[in-house]
Amino acid sequence: TPSTPAAPEKDYTILGSQDARDDLYCAGVVSAEFDAKIKTDHPDKVVPLIEMQKSLDSAGIKKLRAEGVSTGEDWAYFTNGFSEKAHADYAKGATRIPVATCVERASKLPPGDLY
């Protein structure tokens, strides 16, 4: 029987400031938009969404580190948790923050350097 990886022991999507959580949630929203649009739009049109995701993830984790919420080694738990949540919301057509708002949020950030 193949074993499945253990789920994190805590819900990383409820930790840290609202501002940091909004950055990370928006990263997931633009990732979900990329996954949907890459099937119908020219790749050159949707590739910027990947850069936006990186910028938003980097900004959110940077804030969590400054707040003492993230140790730096645990960043993937945060980014994965928010990505899963945002993708599920996107699939239901019920994102907490609209795609356009997330794109605008990302446009104000420097390039991502987290990954």
ZADO-1210 file (C-alpha; in nm, 4 decimals, padded with zeros to 6 digits):
<atoms>
<atom x="00.0000" y="00.0000" z="00.0000" code="THR" pos="1"/>
<atom x="00.1566" y="00.3330" z="-00.0993" code="PRO" pos="2"/>
<atom x="00.1746" y="00.5762" z="00.1869" code="SER" pos="3"/>
<atom x="00.0492" y="00.9304" z="00.1482" code="THR" pos="4"/>
<atom x="00.2524" y="01.2190" z="00.2851" code="PRO" pos="5"/>
<atom x="00.1418" y="01.3391" z="00.6238" code="ALA" pos="6"/>
<atom x="-00.0641" y="01.6545" z="00.6207" code="ALA" pos="7"/>
<atom x="00.0740" y="01.9491" z="00.8153" code="PRO" pos="8"/>
<atom x="-00.0325" y="01.9434" z="01.1781" code="GLU" pos="9"/>
<atom x="-00.1691" y="02.2953" z="01.1640" code="LYS" pos="10"/>
<atom x="-00.3658" y="02.5125" z="00.9248" code="ASP" pos="11"/>
<atom x="-00.1078" y="02.7465" z="00.7801" code="TYR" pos="12"/>
<atom x="-00.3755" y="02.9560" z="00.6087" code="THR" pos="13"/>
<atom x="-00.4874" y="03.1145" z="00.9371" code="ILE" pos="14"/>
<atom x="-00.1456" y="03.2282" z="01.0574" code="LEU" pos="15"/>
<atom x="00.0035" y="03.5747" z="01.0268" code="GLY" pos="16"/>
<atom x="-00.1314" y="03.9142" z="00.9318" code="SER" pos="17"/>
<atom x="-00.4233" y="03.9643" z="00.6953" code="GLN" pos="18"/>
<atom x="-00.1908" y="04.1458" z="00.4548" code="ASP" pos="19"/>
<atom x="00.0486" y="03.8489" z="00.4345" code="ALA" pos="20"/>
<atom x="-00.2389" y="03.6023" z="00.4002" code="ARG" pos="21"/>
<atom x="-00.3930" y="03.8129" z="00.1223" code="ASP" pos="22"/>
<atom x="-00.0631" y="03.8069" z="-00.0702" code="ASP" pos="23"/>
<atom x="-00.0445" y="03.4284" z="-00.0406" code="LEU" pos="24"/>
<atom x="-00.4113" y="03.3773" z="-00.1252" code="TYR" pos="25"/>
<atom x="-00.3732" y="03.6018" z="-00.4307" code="CYS" pos="26"/>
<atom x="-00.0725" y="03.3962" z="-00.5405" code="ALA" pos="27"/>
<atom x="-00.3034" y="03.0956" z="-00.5422" code="GLY" pos="28"/>
<atom x="-00.5744" y="03.2871" z="-00.7280" code="VAL" pos="29"/>
<atom x="-00.3407" y="03.3920" z="-01.0110" code="VAL" pos="30"/>
<atom x="-00.2037" y="03.0370" z="-01.0230" code="SER" pos="31"/>
<atom x="-00.5586" y="02.9056" z="-01.0672" code="ALA" pos="32"/>
<atom x="-00.6209" y="03.1682" z="-01.3362" code="GLU" pos="33"/>
<atom x="-00.3039" y="03.0519" z="-01.5150" code="PHE" pos="34"/>
<atom x="-00.4171" y="02.6883" z="-01.4991" code="ASP" pos="35"/>
<atom x="-00.7523" y="02.7840" z="-01.6535" code="ALA" pos="36"/>
<atom x="-00.6269" y="03.0310" z="-01.9149" code="LYS" pos="37"/>
<atom x="-00.3327" y="02.8240" z="-02.0429" code="ILE" pos="38"/>
<atom x="-00.5896" y="02.5873" z="-02.1945" code="LYS" pos="39"/>
<atom x="-00.7534" y="02.8600" z="-02.4044" code="THR" pos="40"/>
<atom x="-00.5166" y="03.1558" z="-02.4420" code="ASP" pos="41"/>
<atom x="-00.1789" y="03.1982" z="-02.6091" code="HIS" pos="42"/>
<atom x="00.1031" y="03.1107" z="-02.3660" code="PRO" pos="43"/>
<atom x="00.2631" y="03.4535" z="-02.4069" code="ASP" pos="44"/>
<atom x="-00.0561" y="03.6075" z="-02.2726" code="LYS" pos="45"/>
<atom x="-00.0694" y="03.3983" z="-01.9551" code="VAL" pos="46"/>
<atom x="00.2993" y="03.3568" z="-01.8639" code="VAL" pos="47"/>
<atom x="00.2977" y="03.6872" z="-01.6707" code="PRO" pos="48"/>
<atom x="00.0636" y="03.5190" z="-01.4222" code="LEU" pos="49"/>
<atom x="00.3515" y="03.2921" z="-01.3167" code="ILE" pos="50"/>
<atom x="00.5674" y="03.5938" z="-01.2358" code="GLU" pos="51"/>
<atom x="00.2781" y="03.7488" z="-01.0440" code="MET" pos="52"/>
<atom x="00.2405" y="03.4297" z="-00.8408" code="GLN" pos="53"/>
<atom x="00.6110" y="03.4348" z="-00.7533" code="LYS" pos="54"/>
<atom x="00.5945" y="03.8021" z="-00.6527" code="SER" pos="55"/>
<atom x="00.2906" y="03.7485" z="-00.4318" code="LEU" pos="56"/>
<atom x="00.4284" y="03.4328" z="-00.2672" code="ASP" pos="57"/>
<atom x="00.7608" y="03.6067" z="-00.2002" code="SER" pos="58"/>
<atom x="00.5915" y="03.9149" z="-00.0525" code="ALA" pos="59"/>
<atom x="00.3636" y="03.7081" z="00.1701" code="GLY" pos="60"/>
<atom x="00.6424" y="03.4903" z="00.3065" code="ILE" pos="61"/>
<atom x="00.8655" y="03.7941" z="00.3604" code="LYS" pos="62"/>
<atom x="00.5896" y="03.9495" z="00.5737" code="LYS" pos="63"/>
<atom x="00.5368" y="03.6264" z="00.7695" code="LEU" pos="64"/>
<atom x="00.9100" y="03.6041" z="00.8397" code="ARG" pos="65"/>
<atom x="00.9152" y="03.9665" z="00.9608" code="ALA" pos="66"/>
<atom x="00.6169" y="03.8865" z="01.1852" code="GLU" pos="67"/>
<atom x="00.7999" y="03.5835" z="01.3279" code="GLY" pos="68"/>
<atom x="00.5274" y="03.3506" z="01.1975" code="VAL" pos="69"/>
<atom x="00.7435" y="03.1714" z="00.9384" code="SER" pos="70"/>
<atom x="01.0836" y="03.0316" z="01.0231" code="THR" pos="71"/>
<atom x="01.1902" y="03.0406" z="00.6600" code="GLY" pos="72"/>
<atom x="01.2129" y="02.6635" z="00.6283" code="GLU" pos="73"/>
<atom x="00.8373" y="02.6160" z="00.6373" code="ASP" pos="74"/>
<atom x="00.7399" y="02.8469" z="00.3496" code="TRP" pos="75"/>
<atom x="00.6078" y="02.5664" z="00.1276" code="ALA" pos="76"/>
<atom x="00.3442" y="02.4767" z="00.3883" code="TYR" pos="77"/>
<atom x="00.2106" y="02.8313" z="00.3574" code="PHE" pos="78"/>
<atom x="00.2280" y="02.8573" z="-00.0226" code="THR" pos="79"/>
<atom x="00.0812" y="02.5096" z="-00.0776" code="ASN" pos="80"/>
<atom x="-00.1981" y="02.5640" z="00.1735" code="GLY" pos="81"/>
<atom x="-00.3038" y="02.8916" z="00.0176" code="PHE" pos="82"/>
<atom x="-00.2698" y="02.7534" z="-00.3351" code="SER" pos="83"/>
<atom x="-00.4995" y="02.4605" z="-00.2544" code="GLU" pos="84"/>
<atom x="-00.7544" y="02.6914" z="-00.0906" code="LYS" pos="85"/>
<atom x="-00.7519" y="02.9428" z="-00.3764" code="ALA" pos="86"/>
<atom x="-00.7727" y="02.6732" z="-00.6456" code="HIS" pos="87"/>
<atom x="-01.0746" y="02.5193" z="-00.4693" code="ALA" pos="88"/>
<atom x="-01.2420" y="02.8609" z="-00.4406" code="ASP" pos="89"/>
<atom x="-01.1634" y="02.9399" z="-00.8052" code="TYR" pos="90"/>
<atom x="-01.3174" y="02.6108" z="-00.9170" code="ALA" pos="91"/>
<atom x="-01.6371" y="02.7081" z="-00.7337" code="LYS" pos="92"/>
<atom x="-01.6294" y="03.0584" z="-00.8842" code="GLY" pos="93"/>
<atom x="-01.6032" y="03.1996" z="-00.5327" code="ALA" pos="94"/>
<atom x="-01.2588" y="03.3487" z="-00.4743" code="THR" pos="95"/>
<atom x="-01.2371" y="03.5646" z="-00.1630" code="ARG" pos="96"/>
<atom x="-01.0337" y="03.8169" z="-00.3620" code="ILE" pos="97"/>
<atom x="-01.1120" y="03.8630" z="-00.7338" code="PRO" pos="98"/>
<atom x="-00.8497" y="03.7819" z="-00.9975" code="VAL" pos="99"/>
<atom x="-00.8332" y="04.1454" z="-01.1130" code="ALA" pos="100"/>
<atom x="-00.7657" y="04.2636" z="-00.7568" code="THR" pos="101"/>
<atom x="-00.4873" y="04.0061" z="-00.7203" code="CYS" pos="102"/>
<atom x="-00.3322" y="04.1104" z="-01.0523" code="VAL" pos="103"/>
<atom x="-00.3389" y="04.4733" z="-00.9348" code="GLU" pos="104"/>
<atom x="-00.1838" y="04.3719" z="-00.6003" code="ARG" pos="105"/>
<atom x="00.0956" y="04.1848" z="-00.7799" code="ALA" pos="106"/>
<atom x="00.1673" y="04.4800" z="-01.0117" code="SER" pos="107"/>
<atom x="00.2892" y="04.6826" z="-00.7135" code="LYS" pos="108"/>
<atom x="00.5426" y="04.4227" z="-00.5992" code="LEU" pos="109"/>
<atom x="00.9050" y="04.3593" z="-00.6936" code="PRO" pos="110"/>
<atom x="00.9916" y="04.0350" z="-00.8760" code="PRO" pos="111"/>
<atom x="00.9632" y="03.7266" z="-00.6590" code="GLY" pos="112"/>
<atom x="01.2780" y="03.5697" z="-00.5157" code="ASP" pos="113"/>
<atom x="01.1354" y="03.2918" z="-00.2980" code="LEU" pos="114"/>
<atom x="01.1739" y="03.0174" z="-00.5596" code="TYR" pos="115"/>
</atoms>
